[in-house]
Amino acid sequence: MGAYRADDDYDYLFKVVLIGDSGVGKSNLLSRFTRNEFSLESKSTIGVEFATRSIHVDDKVVKAQIWDTAGQERYRAITSAYYRGAVGALLVYDVTRHVTFENVERWLKELRDHTDSSIVIMLVGNKADLRHLRAVSTEDATAFAERENTFFMETSALESLNVENAFTEVLTQIYRVVSRKALDVGDDLTTLPKGQTINVGSKDDVSAVKKVGCCSS
């Protein structure tokens, strides 16, 4: 029971979505970050999956609820419900398959159509361990990220390279956005009634500041 309480003890809960073509390694990025696991057997995720992990930012506990598109991407049937309430996104391509990088633009448009403009986006070039097969240069991806005003990192879920950094950076940047927004609400935060939820995006937002003094039912 005590362990459950500890797990539920967080200051912020942020929904982050993983998007990108099928087979770029989204599920392995998720499992590497949340469970430190990697599977060589690539199997398509069925249904929508999400996993959670908490990290510390400043003196706050930030809990990430990370959603995986779960193979729907090949049917282009990702629904608005998948994006609803997301305050961060990792847009993943495979550095060895140029077409997955070409499709990033389409993913970005869909993401921006469905989310708040303050969403934090990280472009992720995964499978960077396959150096001899590289088809997308770091320079091209960096240029794209700068043009589109997103963050960018190359990762290897296999070698555990930059996976932690990519997620942590996204969560830290979301935290900065939310902290600034909270300040915009009123310079004097003591004026906020206890138990108020500060929404980041739409009104049915799952990503919110945890209500003060409420306990888990």
Backbone bond lengths (Angstrom), bond angles and torsions (degrees), N, CA, C in turn:
res aa  C-N    CA-C-N  psi(-1)  N-CA   C-N-CA  omega(-1)  CA-C   N-CA-C  phi
1 M - - - 1.461 - - 1.530 110.22 -
2 G 1.318 115.72 -43.49 1.461 120.04 -179.64 1.516 111.41 -59.29
3 A 1.327 116.05 -39.66 1.467 120.89 -178.31 1.520 110.12 -64.00
4 Y 1.338 115.63 -38.91 1.457 119.09 179.80 1.519 110.17 -63.11
5 R 1.321 114.98 -43.76 1.457 119.70 179.86 1.531 110.27 -58.39
6 A 1.327 115.15 -43.66 1.467 119.87 -178.89 1.527 109.71 -62.80
7 D 1.330 115.91 -41.09 1.463 120.17 -178.36 1.523 110.77 -64.47
8 D 1.322 115.83 -29.46 1.452 119.92 -175.41 1.534 111.42 -88.99
9 D 1.300 116.26 1.45 1.451 120.36 -173.57 1.526 110.53 -91.21
10 Y 1.312 116.41 93.47 1.468 119.38 -179.56 1.523 109.06 -141.02
11 D 1.316 115.44 158.45 1.461 120.83 178.83 1.526 112.16 -93.66
12 Y 1.313 115.71 -33.95 1.463 121.02 -178.09 1.514 109.16 -135.16
13 L 1.338 115.56 145.23 1.464 121.08 173.49 1.524 106.78 -123.00
14 F 1.317 116.74 119.36 1.464 120.92 -177.85 1.521 110.60 -118.17
15 K 1.308 115.54 131.41 1.462 120.19 175.35 1.532 108.76 -91.02
16 V 1.331 115.52 126.51 1.457 122.19 179.67 1.519 107.55 -124.28
17 V 1.324 116.90 133.85 1.473 119.69 -179.74 1.525 111.14 -108.45
18 L 1.320 114.53 145.95 1.469 121.71 173.96 1.521 106.54 -103.59
19 I 1.331 116.08 125.11 1.456 119.29 177.35 1.528 109.44 -133.71
20 G 1.320 115.38 165.21 1.461 121.01 -176.75 1.516 108.96 137.93
21 D 1.315 115.40 168.72 1.466 120.23 -177.51 1.527 112.38 -60.00
22 S 1.313 114.17 162.77 1.454 121.36 176.90 1.528 109.96 -65.81
23 G 1.326 116.37 138.84 1.460 120.19 173.66 1.524 116.25 83.93
24 V 1.334 117.27 9.17 1.472 118.61 -179.23 1.540 111.78 -85.89
25 G 1.341 115.27 -7.92 1.463 118.72 176.02 1.519 115.17 104.33
26 K 1.333 116.66 23.24 1.471 119.78 -178.66 1.525 111.68 -61.58
27 S 1.335 116.39 -45.41 1.469 119.52 -177.46 1.523 111.74 -64.62
28 N 1.339 116.19 -36.42 1.468 118.72 178.88 1.529 112.14 -72.30
29 L 1.323 116.76 -31.95 1.470 119.21 174.13 1.526 109.11 -63.64
30 L 1.333 115.03 -42.71 1.469 120.54 -179.96 1.523 111.13 -63.75
31 S 1.337 116.93 -47.72 1.464 119.43 -177.05 1.526 111.27 -70.13
32 R 1.322 116.99 -31.39 1.467 120.11 178.51 1.532 110.00 -67.94
33 F 1.319 116.29 -42.15 1.468 119.36 -178.66 1.527 112.34 -73.50
34 T 1.337 117.29 -41.23 1.464 118.86 -173.35 1.527 113.40 -90.18
35 R 1.344 117.88 -29.06 1.473 119.31 -177.16 1.515 113.30 -127.76
36 N 1.335 116.66 -0.54 1.459 122.83 -173.90 1.528 111.71 54.01
37 E 1.338 114.93 45.57 1.464 120.56 178.44 1.521 110.03 -124.07
38 F 1.335 114.59 152.95 1.467 120.88 176.24 1.521 107.03 -140.62
39 S 1.322 116.09 136.74 1.465 119.32 178.92 1.516 110.66 -119.86
40 L 1.317 116.32 127.99 1.469 119.68 177.90 1.528 111.13 -76.43
41 E 1.347 116.46 -23.37 1.463 119.50 177.66 1.518 106.62 -77.20
42 S 1.331 116.85 103.97 1.460 116.74 -179.74 1.512 107.17 -83.05
43 K 1.304 115.41 121.96 1.456 119.61 175.85 1.520 106.39 -127.41
44 S 1.323 116.31 143.32 1.456 118.70 179.41 1.513 109.15 -71.03
45 T 1.311 114.71 134.76 1.456 120.49 176.39 1.525 107.34 -71.06
46 I 1.320 116.40 138.10 1.464 119.34 179.24 1.525 107.77 -110.63
47 G 1.323 116.04 133.39 1.452 118.85 -176.26 1.516 109.40 77.23
48 V 1.320 116.67 179.91 1.464 119.61 178.35 1.512 108.27 -93.81
49 E 1.311 115.72 129.80 1.454 119.47 178.73 1.506 109.30 -115.57
50 F 1.340 115.89 148.49 1.446 116.42 168.16 1.518 109.52 -142.89
51 A 1.300 115.47 154.87 1.455 121.65 177.83 1.518 107.58 -134.18
52 T 1.318 116.20 158.51 1.463 119.03 -178.15 1.519 111.03 -123.56
53 R 1.314 114.07 153.93 1.454 120.68 170.73 1.520 108.32 -156.52
54 S 1.318 116.29 142.53 1.460 120.18 179.08 1.522 110.33 -104.91
55 I 1.331 115.00 142.10 1.469 120.52 174.86 1.526 107.95 -131.43
56 H 1.320 116.08 165.20 1.460 120.15 177.05 1.524 109.52 -99.91
57 V 1.313 116.24 131.27 1.461 121.59 172.66 1.525 105.62 -127.90
58 D 1.328 115.88 124.67 1.461 120.39 -170.83 1.532 106.16 54.97
59 D 1.330 117.30 -126.05 1.472 117.81 178.65 1.519 110.54 -108.35
60 K 1.336 115.86 20.53 1.461 120.30 -176.87 1.524 111.51 -107.48
61 V 1.330 115.23 151.28 1.467 119.99 173.87 1.526 107.54 -97.49
62 V 1.320 115.10 118.39 1.459 121.55 -179.65 1.526 108.24 -107.97
63 K 1.320 115.18 119.38 1.465 119.68 179.77 1.522 108.71 -100.96
64 A 1.318 116.21 126.08 1.457 121.02 179.24 1.513 109.63 -99.79
65 Q 1.313 115.40 132.60 1.462 121.12 171.84 1.527 104.20 -110.33
66 I 1.331 116.30 104.69 1.460 120.55 -171.07 1.526 109.89 -103.86
67 W 1.311 115.38 121.46 1.467 121.82 -176.28 1.514 110.76 -99.02
68 D 1.319 114.87 138.92 1.460 122.14 179.59 1.530 108.26 -112.64
69 T 1.332 116.10 131.57 1.466 121.07 -174.04 1.509 114.84 -62.34
70 A 1.308 116.53 -19.19 1.440 117.95 168.08 1.513 115.25 63.39
71 G 1.316 117.15 47.39 1.461 119.63 170.77 1.502 115.53 70.64
72 Q 1.349 117.96 -4.98 1.464 118.05 179.33 1.513 110.65 -68.92
73 E 1.356 115.39 -19.50 1.460 117.44 -170.38 1.530 112.49 -60.23
74 R 1.339 117.04 -26.36 1.467 115.31 -179.06 1.520 111.58 -74.11
75 Y 1.327 117.78 -17.36 1.464 119.95 176.71 1.529 110.68 -97.59
76 R 1.320 116.44 1.65 1.456 122.26 -178.37 1.514 109.60 50.53
77 A 1.294 116.83 39.77 1.458 119.62 -175.90 1.518 111.35 -114.54
78 I 1.325 116.51 26.83 1.456 117.47 178.46 1.514 107.71 -69.37
79 T 1.312 115.06 125.10 1.455 118.98 -172.40 1.522 110.82 -90.73
80 S 1.322 113.96 165.74 1.462 118.33 179.20 1.532 110.35 -64.44
81 A 1.333 116.46 -24.10 1.473 119.39 178.88 1.527 110.98 -62.69
82 Y 1.322 115.67 -32.14 1.464 120.29 179.27 1.531 110.13 -63.47
83 Y 1.320 115.63 -39.91 1.463 120.43 -177.06 1.531 113.12 -84.27
84 R 1.320 116.34 -19.36 1.462 119.82 -171.38 1.531 112.39 -56.87
85 G 1.313 115.28 125.88 1.458 119.20 176.76 1.516 114.86 81.48
86 A 1.336 116.86 0.33 1.465 118.53 -179.35 1.524 109.84 -72.35
87 V 1.328 116.11 133.07 1.468 120.16 177.95 1.529 111.10 -112.57
88 G 1.342 115.86 -3.03 1.459 120.24 177.93 1.517 109.30 -149.44
89 A 1.335 115.66 155.33 1.462 119.88 178.58 1.518 110.19 -147.71
90 L 1.328 115.17 140.44 1.456 120.80 169.03 1.512 106.06 -108.65
91 L 1.324 115.30 115.51 1.458 121.98 -179.41 1.519 106.94 -99.40
92 V 1.339 115.66 107.74 1.464 121.09 -167.49 1.528 112.56 -104.75
93 Y 1.328 115.63 136.48 1.464 121.18 169.92 1.525 107.23 -129.96
94 D 1.321 115.81 169.73 1.461 122.36 -178.37 1.532 107.09 -106.39
95 V 1.329 117.46 119.87 1.474 120.51 -175.50 1.537 112.30 -63.17
96 T 1.333 117.63 -14.01 1.466 120.13 -179.24 1.537 112.32 -96.26
97 R 1.329 117.01 -6.93 1.471 119.99 -179.11 1.521 109.66 -126.00
98 H 1.332 115.73 102.20 1.465 120.43 -172.38 1.524 112.66 -60.17
99 V 1.322 117.03 -33.71 1.469 119.83 -177.85 1.535 110.96 -60.82
100 T 1.326 117.31 -32.28 1.473 120.03 -179.44 1.524 110.44 -69.35
101 F 1.332 116.11 -26.65 1.467 120.89 175.99 1.533 109.93 -78.50
102 E 1.323 115.92 -38.36 1.465 119.82 177.71 1.531 110.93 -60.52
103 N 1.334 116.50 -33.63 1.467 120.74 -177.37 1.527 113.38 -79.00
104 V 1.316 116.58 -8.70 1.463 120.89 -178.81 1.534 111.27 -57.29
105 E 1.324 115.85 -38.77 1.462 120.46 -178.92 1.525 111.80 -59.84
106 R 1.340 114.78 -42.15 1.467 119.60 179.45 1.527 111.03 -66.40
107 W 1.337 115.50 -41.33 1.469 119.94 178.24 1.529 110.95 -61.99
108 L 1.323 114.48 -40.87 1.459 119.87 -178.25 1.524 110.47 -63.87
109 K 1.317 116.05 -40.97 1.463 120.19 179.54 1.527 109.87 -63.42
110 E 1.321 115.93 -45.61 1.469 119.88 -179.99 1.525 110.54 -61.35
111 L 1.320 115.19 -43.24 1.463 120.82 -179.98 1.524 110.47 -59.81
112 R 1.329 115.31 -47.31 1.473 119.33 -177.03 1.519 111.99 -70.06
113 D 1.326 116.57 -27.98 1.474 120.23 176.52 1.528 111.49 -68.05
114 H 1.326 116.28 -26.60 1.465 119.70 -172.12 1.527 115.21 -108.56
115 T 1.327 117.41 -3.19 1.465 117.95 -174.45 1.522 111.92 -130.33
116 D 1.298 114.83 168.49 1.455 123.34 178.86 1.531 109.19 -66.05
117 S 1.324 116.80 148.51 1.472 119.80 -176.37 1.527 112.47 -66.87
118 S 1.334 116.92 -17.62 1.470 118.66 -178.57 1.532 112.77 -87.40
119 I 1.344 116.70 5.99 1.470 119.25 -179.22 1.534 110.60 -58.91
120 V 1.323 115.31 141.47 1.463 120.90 178.74 1.532 108.46 -92.89
121 I 1.327 116.18 123.13 1.466 120.12 -176.20 1.524 110.92 -117.95
122 M 1.317 114.81 130.04 1.463 121.28 176.38 1.525 108.24 -117.46
123 L 1.342 115.90 119.28 1.460 120.73 173.53 1.534 106.44 -80.30
124 V 1.323 116.21 129.27 1.467 120.08 -175.76 1.528 110.82 -124.07
125 G 1.321 115.87 118.98 1.468 120.99 174.65 1.518 107.80 -95.03
126 N 1.328 116.19 100.83 1.465 120.46 -174.89 1.536 111.38 -91.52
127 K 1.311 116.16 167.74 1.471 125.77 -178.76 1.532 111.54 69.48
128 A 1.340 115.36 32.60 1.463 121.38 -179.29 1.536 111.92 -65.75
129 D 1.330 117.50 -11.55 1.479 120.56 176.87 1.530 111.42 -70.48
130 L 1.344 116.46 -22.29 1.470 119.96 -177.81 1.526 110.24 -85.91
131 R 1.330 115.04 62.17 1.473 120.84 -171.93 1.521 113.25 -58.09
132 H 1.335 116.64 -40.10 1.466 121.02 -176.25 1.528 112.77 -70.91
133 L 1.334 116.71 -13.36 1.471 120.18 -177.68 1.526 112.54 -107.35
134 R 1.325 116.07 3.74 1.459 120.47 -173.53 1.538 112.21 -54.54
135 A 1.341 114.65 132.33 1.466 120.02 179.60 1.527 111.64 -121.51
136 V 1.337 116.21 -12.85 1.466 120.60 179.47 1.523 108.09 -121.23
137 S 1.323 116.92 121.48 1.465 119.66 -178.00 1.525 110.44 -76.59
138 T 1.316 114.42 150.85 1.463 120.67 177.45 1.527 109.53 -60.61
139 E 1.332 116.42 -36.27 1.471 121.27 -178.48 1.530 111.40 -62.89
140 D 1.331 116.31 -44.59 1.470 119.98 -179.98 1.526 110.75 -61.31
141 A 1.323 115.40 -43.16 1.457 120.10 -178.22 1.532 110.81 -68.58
142 T 1.323 115.89 -40.22 1.470 120.36 178.43 1.525 110.07 -61.71
143 A 1.327 115.93 -43.77 1.466 120.88 179.89 1.529 110.54 -62.00
144 F 1.326 115.89 -42.01 1.465 120.22 179.20 1.528 110.40 -62.77
145 A 1.327 116.07 -46.39 1.465 121.18 -178.52 1.528 111.08 -61.88
146 E 1.322 115.97 -40.08 1.470 119.52 179.22 1.525 110.51 -66.39
147 R 1.321 115.41 -41.83 1.467 119.98 -179.85 1.526 111.12 -64.00
148 E 1.329 116.08 -38.97 1.467 120.52 -176.26 1.523 112.54 -93.81
149 N 1.321 115.55 2.05 1.463 119.89 177.31 1.535 112.92 60.79
150 T 1.325 116.89 43.96 1.464 121.01 175.94 1.527 108.09 -116.26
151 F 1.304 116.04 165.87 1.464 120.44 172.08 1.526 107.26 -80.69
152 F 1.308 117.75 164.71 1.461 120.27 -179.88 1.525 110.85 -147.80
153 M 1.330 115.66 139.23 1.457 121.00 176.64 1.520 109.24 -153.40
154 E 1.331 116.64 144.95 1.456 119.94 171.76 1.521 107.98 -99.72
155 T 1.316 115.52 139.42 1.457 120.40 -174.34 1.524 110.93 -132.36
156 S 1.327 115.25 163.62 1.451 121.49 166.16 1.519 106.90 -138.34
157 A 1.334 115.53 109.75 1.463 119.15 177.63 1.527 108.63 -66.28
158 L 1.335 116.29 -32.04 1.465 121.15 179.60 1.526 111.05 -63.41
159 E 1.329 116.49 -51.04 1.468 120.50 -177.57 1.531 112.27 -89.58
160 S 1.317 116.00 1.68 1.463 121.34 -178.23 1.532 111.75 61.31
161 L 1.317 115.87 34.20 1.461 121.48 -178.14 1.529 110.65 -91.02
162 N 1.323 116.20 120.87 1.470 122.93 174.13 1.523 115.93 64.76
163 V 1.327 117.88 4.53 1.466 119.53 -178.83 1.527 109.04 -66.11
164 E 1.314 115.17 -50.66 1.456 121.50 177.15 1.534 110.30 -56.41
165 N 1.337 115.50 -46.33 1.467 120.80 -178.61 1.522 112.32 -60.78
166 A 1.330 116.33 -43.14 1.469 120.22 -176.85 1.524 110.84 -62.29
167 F 1.338 116.97 -50.12 1.460 120.30 -179.37 1.530 111.51 -66.43
168 T 1.326 115.93 -43.75 1.463 120.30 -177.77 1.522 111.30 -62.63
169 E 1.326 115.60 -40.58 1.473 120.21 178.71 1.526 110.69 -62.97
170 V 1.331 117.10 -45.00 1.462 120.81 178.73 1.526 110.45 -59.86
171 L 1.330 116.37 -47.22 1.467 120.41 -177.79 1.524 111.85 -65.50
172 T 1.323 115.87 -38.04 1.467 119.97 178.69 1.525 110.27 -65.51
173 Q 1.330 116.33 -42.90 1.468 120.06 179.94 1.535 111.22 -66.55
174 I 1.338 117.12 -37.69 1.473 120.06 176.82 1.524 108.50 -62.25
175 Y 1.320 115.39 -45.09 1.463 120.55 179.61 1.532 110.53 -57.16
176 R 1.330 116.45 -41.43 1.479 120.18 179.10 1.534 110.30 -63.73
177 V 1.335 116.70 -43.42 1.465 120.69 179.03 1.526 110.25 -60.39
178 V 1.331 115.74 -47.25 1.458 120.69 -177.65 1.530 110.92 -65.33
179 S 1.323 116.90 -41.23 1.467 120.28 179.02 1.522 109.87 -61.49
180 R 1.320 116.11 -42.26 1.473 119.70 178.84 1.518 110.39 -64.79
181 K 1.338 116.13 -42.39 1.469 119.84 -179.77 1.514 110.66 -63.17
182 A 1.326 115.62 -39.20 1.463 119.71 179.72 1.527 108.97 -61.95
183 L 1.315 115.93 -37.66 1.463 119.80 179.12 1.522 110.83 -69.43
184 D 1.345 115.46 -34.72 1.467 118.56 178.36 1.522 111.69 -65.15
185 V 1.332 115.95 -32.42 1.464 120.68 -178.76 1.523 109.07 -58.13
186 G 1.313 116.74 -38.11 1.458 121.24 178.26 1.506 107.12 179.85
187 D 1.314 116.50 130.50 1.463 119.04 -177.26 1.515 110.94 -59.35
188 D 1.311 115.29 -32.42 1.463 119.23 -179.11 1.520 108.90 -98.55
189 L 1.331 115.95 97.03 1.468 119.55 -174.99 1.516 112.88 -67.03
190 T 1.339 117.13 -14.95 1.465 118.99 179.81 1.525 110.33 -67.02
191 T 1.342 116.51 -15.27 1.462 118.45 179.90 1.527 110.94 -76.71
192 L 1.337 117.25 -15.62 1.460 119.23 178.35 1.516 109.53 -71.13
193 P 1.333 117.00 129.01 1.469 118.10 176.69 1.519 110.22 -63.06
194 K 1.298 116.72 145.90 1.467 120.65 178.43 1.520 108.85 -61.57
195 G 1.316 115.27 139.47 1.466 118.39 176.53 1.513 112.98 89.98
196 Q 1.319 116.75 0.58 1.467 117.73 177.75 1.518 110.41 -74.09
197 T 1.307 116.24 140.68 1.460 121.13 175.64 1.518 107.72 -98.16
198 I 1.310 116.14 129.71 1.457 119.48 176.42 1.520 107.99 -94.27
199 N 1.311 116.13 111.26 1.461 119.91 -179.17 1.507 110.96 -83.32
200 V 1.326 115.03 143.11 1.447 119.55 -178.67 1.523 109.74 -95.41
201 G 1.303 116.17 -34.65 1.464 119.18 -177.99 1.511 111.03 -127.67
202 S 1.341 115.95 -119.55 1.457 120.70 -176.28 1.524 111.10 -72.39
203 K 1.324 115.18 169.64 1.462 118.24 -173.54 1.525 113.74 -69.65
204 D 1.344 116.78 -24.13 1.470 117.76 177.56 1.529 109.54 -100.00
205 D 1.304 113.83 47.43 1.450 121.77 -174.40 1.530 110.58 -80.75
206 V 1.309 117.96 128.64 1.470 117.60 176.97 1.522 110.93 -82.28
207 S 1.335 115.95 -20.21 1.452 118.64 -178.57 1.508 108.01 -89.01
208 A 1.292 116.57 115.82 1.450 118.79 -175.90 1.501 109.92 -155.44
209 V 1.311 113.80 166.91 1.456 118.18 172.89 1.522 105.39 -75.44
210 K 1.317 115.63 135.52 1.465 119.50 -177.86 1.517 109.62 -63.36
211 K 1.288 116.85 139.28 1.460 120.25 179.33 1.528 109.58 -62.74
212 V 1.282 114.56 137.89 1.464 120.08 -177.97 1.524 109.15 -72.31
213 G 1.305 115.82 133.14 1.459 120.28 170.97 1.507 115.31 68.97
214 C 1.319 119.44 16.60 1.458 117.79 174.41 1.522 108.25 -97.90
215 C 1.269 116.56 152.26 1.466 118.04 179.69 1.515 108.25 -113.00
216 S 1.319 116.03 159.96 1.456 118.44 -178.83 1.510 108.66 -72.78
217 S 1.302 114.80 135.18 1.469 118.19 -177.92 1.504 109.54 -76.53
